[in-house]
Structure formats: structure tokens, C-alpha cells
Amino acid sequence: MKSLKRILGGSAAVIGTVALLWGGVPGLITTANAAEDCPRGTLDERYCDRDGDLVADTPSDPAELVDPDTLIFAYTPVEDPAVYKQAWADFLTHLEKVTGKKTLFFPVQSNAAQIEAMRSGRLHIAGFNTGSNPLAVNCAGFNPFTIMASKDGNFGYEMEIITYPGSGIEKVEDIKGKQLAFTAPTSNSGFKAPSAILKADFGLEAERDFEPAFSGKHDNSILGVANKDYPAASIANSVLKRMISRDVIKPEQVKSIYKSQTFPTTGFGVAHNLTPELTAKIREAFFTFEWEGSSLQEEFEKSNEGQFLEMTYKEFWDVIRKIDTANGVSYSCE
């Protein structure tokens, strides 16, 4: 079984740094559920899943519920954190009005930091990227309930494999013997999906058939290809569209050689142990937020998103769990 540290590609030093930043020590938070005999499926032993929805139940013991004075929100670590702190400003103001609590945007630098923050009780509301959602659900008690969608209800993005003109790569098979940039092991479009697709459909495996590289984030991979540092990269095209809209790169600097099926976007939700009343208020804030003229609309309309759509982890993340199974990913935590 793989540990959380191993799955996330983090070192002991990195995990330790996360613990110090958040004032917690990984693995020290325990609950009565850890010793309780209850249905939990693939969830960590500290959680129960009696209703079979695949996410952690709200604790039945009032002593285990939390109602913090300040709500900590973190958005998945893609692109420039400063850009997204501003983008989420209007939403967090709305969240404060609905909940009556202060809010704080925390710009996490890695998927590992974000998952460990919620697992250790220092993160209350979050948007976890597509690939990190199953780990956050199973190891950190994350309860996702909404994703961004277009005004007409369409949602999702595709994984694309991109290269630059003149790279010598015209089709996927041309990657053989060359380098392909991934983002991070927890990313769906940046690692999990392309790994499964390249192996199943093209007979290509990392290290055996091509040299893998890890850039850390989608924007790093996209910039790397645009600047010819990487001959190819697997990326989320929603990020690519936003970067082109902001003139970070020019469309002609990259070209796509593969486009996948549509995947769900970032899943937003809460820690499982918030009081039911607070969770209800947070849900209300998401579904009553007025996008028109907001800082959120200004940023995310670049990828055609304009509302929060209600969803369930069990249904929407089914394809992602299947990709994880194909890649032999374990959701066990230490």
C-alpha cells in the first residue's frame, strides 16, 4: 500500500514543512471513528460512510464537530496564486455575509499541502483539482458538492498533449524516445489520465518509452512547451485557455496532438466535520453567489464558466476513480 506521502510525491521534509506552516502534525488528529466498526469503503479509518455516498459522514458526536470563527479557503494550486486571491475576493466577501464569519484565502503551493491542511483540521473550504479529489475525499474527509459550469450547464475540460511547432512531434507516437512533461502525480490531466491513455491506447510507458519530467503545475508545463524547454506536455486545456486569454502565451506557440474525453473540473466542498448548520450556510453561499460583474466571472469566463453546479462525488468522479484503478493508485494514508 502506498502512503499519502509517496502518492503525492512529497518528501518527509516537505510534509514536515506543511505541518509547521499549518501548526499541526500529520497523523495526530484522531476521532472516535478510528476505533469504530463502521462501513467506510476506501475511506481512511478515521471516517465512516454509512449512507454509501463514498464520502465521510458528518460525525454523530457533537464534540467532534467544529464551528471556527475564521473560515480558511484554499483553491487548487494552479497558475499564479496572486491572480486567484483577487479572483476569489468577491466570492469570499459573499461567503462572509452568508455565514457571518471572517474568511481567509490561503494560497497553497502544492496538492500535498492542500490535502494535509484539510486532514490536519486547518482547512475548512476548498477547491481540489480533478485528480486530487479522490485523495482529499479518502484521506482528508473532504466533502465536495459543486463544480463550476457554463451558464447553460455544461462543464468539464479535456486533457491535451501539446507540443511546439518544429519539435518533430506530429502525433502521439512521436513522443517515443523524447521527453514528456507531467505536472504532479495527483493531477488527473497532468499525470493520471495521460499515463493510463498512453499505455492503453499507444503502448507507451514512462521511463521505458519516454523520459518523464514533472513541472509542478499546469502553467509551468504550458510555459515550458511554449518556450521550448519541454518538447511535449500533458495539460488541462481549461488552464491553457485562461493563459491565452491573459496573453501569457500566444496560441501559435503551442499545438495539440491529442485531446481526451471531457473530465469534471475542480470540485468544491467542505471538511466533513463542520457543523451541519455551517455546512448548510457554506452551500448556500456557493449557490446564491451572483457571478455577473464579479471578480470570479472576470477570471473564469475565460474558460466559459459562469455558475456553481451541484454535483455528487459518487457520480461525477466515477471516471476519475476508474483511471486511478487503471494506474494502480491507492487511497491509503499514513
N, C-alpha and C positions, 0 to 999 in steps of 0.2 A: 504493500500500500504506500502511495506517495504522501508525503507530508505536505501541509499547506505551503511551507517554505520552499519545498522542492518544486511543487506545481507552479508557484509564482516566479520561480527563477531567482529568488532572493537569497541572500547570504544571511548568516546569523547576525552579522554586523548591521545589515540593512534592517532586519526585523527588530533588532535591539534599538536602533535609532528611531524607528517608528514608535516603539513603546515609550521611549523617553520624550518624544515630541508630544505624545498624547497623554503623558502622565500615567500610563498603565503598563502592565507587564503581561505579555501574551500568555494565555493559558491559565491565568489566576482567577478569572471570573468564573464562578460556578453557580449552578442553580439546582433546585430540588429535582428538576427533570433528569439531571445527570445520573441520579440513582433510581429514577422511577422507571418502572416497567411499562412502557407505552409504545404505541406504533410510531415509528419515525422514519421508515424507509431509508433513504440515503442521507438524512439529516444527521448532524453531529449529535452525540449522546446527550448534550445539554438541552436538546429541543424535542418536542413531541409533535406528532401530526395525526391527531385523532380523526380529523374530517377528510383526510386523504387528498388535500389540495396541493401537496408537495412542499408547502412552506410551513415554517414553525408556527405553532399555535401561540396565541397570547397566553401568558402564564395565568393559571387559575388562582394562584396565591397572591393577594393584594400586595404583600411585602416584596414581591419580585417585580412589580410594576414601577415604571419611572415616569415622572412628570417634571422635566427640567425647566428651570427658569429661562434659560437661553437655548434655543434650538440651533444645532450645528448642521449645516447643509454642505454637501460636497458633490461637485459634478465630476463625472469621469475625466481622468487626466489626459485629455487630448488637446492639441494645439496650445495656444498661449493662455495661461491661467488668467492673466490680467484682462484679456478680452472677455472671458467668460464671467469674471467677477462683475464687470459692468453689465454684461448681457442679462444676468440674473437679478440685477438690482431692483427692478420694478416688481418682479415676482416676490422677492423676499420682503419688500415693503407690504405687499398684499398679504403675504403669509403672516406678518406681524399683526396686521389689522384683524385677520380672521381668528388667529389663535390667542391674541393678547399677550404674546411673548416676544422677547427680543430674538433676533436671528443673526447668525454669523456664517458668512461664506468662507469655507476653508479650502484653499486651492491645493489639493493633494497632488503629489508628484508621480505617483505610481499606483497601479492597481493593487499591489501588495499593501501599500499604506492605507488605501481606502478600505479594503476588506478588514485589515487588522483594526482599524479605527472603530468600525461598527462592532466587530467581535469583542473588543475590549470595553464597549459601552460609551465611547467618546464621540460617536457619530449617530445622529438621530434620523436624518432625512438624506437621501442620496439618489443620484442617478448613476447606476453602474452600467458600463458598456455591455454590449450584447454577450460577449464571451465570458465576462466576469460574473454575470448574473447567477449562473448555477453555483459557482463557488461562494458568492455572497449569501445566497439563499441557504446553502447547506452548511457552511462554516461560520457564518456571522449572523444568522437569524434574520436576514433581510426579507422583507415582505413587499415585493413590487406590485403595483396596481395600475400603473398608467405608463403610456409611451406618448411621444409626440407624433402627430399625424397632420396631414394636409387638411385644409378646410373641408374638402369633400370626403374625408375619412380614409384616404389612402395613407399607407405608412410603410416604412421599411427602407432598406438600402441594399446595395449589392456589393459583393466583394469583386474587385477588379485587379487584375495583374497588369501593371503598367511598365512601360519602358520608355526610352527616349529615342527620337529619330536618329538613325545611324548607329544604333547599338549593335546591330547584327542579329537582333531578336525580332523575328516577324511573327512567330507563333509560339505557343506554349512549349512545344518540343524543343525549341531552340535554347531553352534555359539550361538544358543538359550541359554540364561541364562549365557552367558560369555561376555567378553569384545571384542569389535572390534574397532581398531584404524582407524580413518579417518585422512586426512591431514588438510584441511581447507574448509570452506563452499563454496568457489568459485571454488574449484578443481573439474573437471569432474570425473576423475578416483579415486580421493581421497575422494569424497563425493557424488556428484550428481548422477552419474551413479550407483554406488552400492546401494544408497538409493532407487532409482527407481526400480532396478532389484531385490533387496532383498524383497521389498514389493510386487511387481507384480508377481514374479516367485516363491517365497518361503514363502510369508506371514509373513515376519519378519520386524518389525519396531523398530527403535532405541528407547531406553528408555522403551518401552513396552516389547520387547522380548530380547534385549541385551543392554549392557552398552556401549554407545559411548564414545570414547576418541578422542581428537584432538592433533595430534603431531606437526602440523605446516608445515611440509614438507615431501615429499616422502622418502627422505633418513632417516629422523627421524623415520618414520614408519617401514621402512625396517630394520634399525638397531635395533629398538625396538623389532621386532619379532625375529631377529637373536640372540639377547641377552636375549630373553625370558622375556622381560619386558611387551610385549603385546602378548596375545595368538593368535591374528589374526589381519590382516590389509588389507585394500584395497589400491592398489598402481598401478602406471603406470609401465608396465613391461619394457619400454624403460629405465627408471631410474634404475631399478633392473639390467638390462643387463650391463649398464655402471659401476655400483658399483661392480659387479662381475668381470668385465674386469680390474678394477683398484685394485682388491684384497682387497676391503673394507670389503666384506664378502665372505664367501665360499658358493658355490652352495648348499652344503649339509646342511647348517644351516637353510634353509627355504624350504618349499614345497608349491605348488599351489593346491588349491582345487576348483578354478573357474577361467575361462578365458572368457572375453566378446567378442563381435564383435569388429572390428577394428574402432578406432576413429582417427580423424585428430590430428596431433601433434601441437606443438606451432605455433601460427600464427604470422608472422612478418609484420610490416607495419609502418605507419606514422601518426602523428597528422593531422587532417583534414584541418587545416588552414595554412599549409606550402604553399609557393608559388608553382604554378604548375611547374615552371622550376626546383625548388629544389626537389620537389617530383619526377620528372622525372629522375633527377640525382641519387637520392637515389635508385629508382627502377633499374636503370642501374647498380649501384654498386652491388646490390644483384645478378643480372642475368649475370654479367660478371666476378664475383669472381672466381678465379681459386682455386679449392679445393685441387688439387694434391700437396702434400708436405706441406700443410698449418697447422697452429695450430688448425684450425677448423676441418680439416679432422682427425687430431690426436685424438681429443676428440670424435667427433660424428660418426666416423666409427665404434665405439664400439657398436652403435645401428643401424649400417648398413645404415647410411645416408651419401650422397656424392654430393648433389646438392640442389639448391633452385628451387622449382617447383611453377610456377604461379598458383594462385587459386583465387576464389571469396568467400567472406564470406557467401553470399546468398546460394550458393550450398554446400560448404564443411561443413558449420556449421549447416546444417538443422537438422541433428540427435541430435546435442547438444541442439538446441533450443527446440526440442521435449522432451528431457529429462528434461529440465528446466520447461517446461509446466507441465509435469507429477509430478514434485516436487513442483509445485505452486510457482516457483521463479518469482519475479517481477523485471523488469529492471528500476524501477523508482529511481530517485536520489534526494538527498537533500544536 
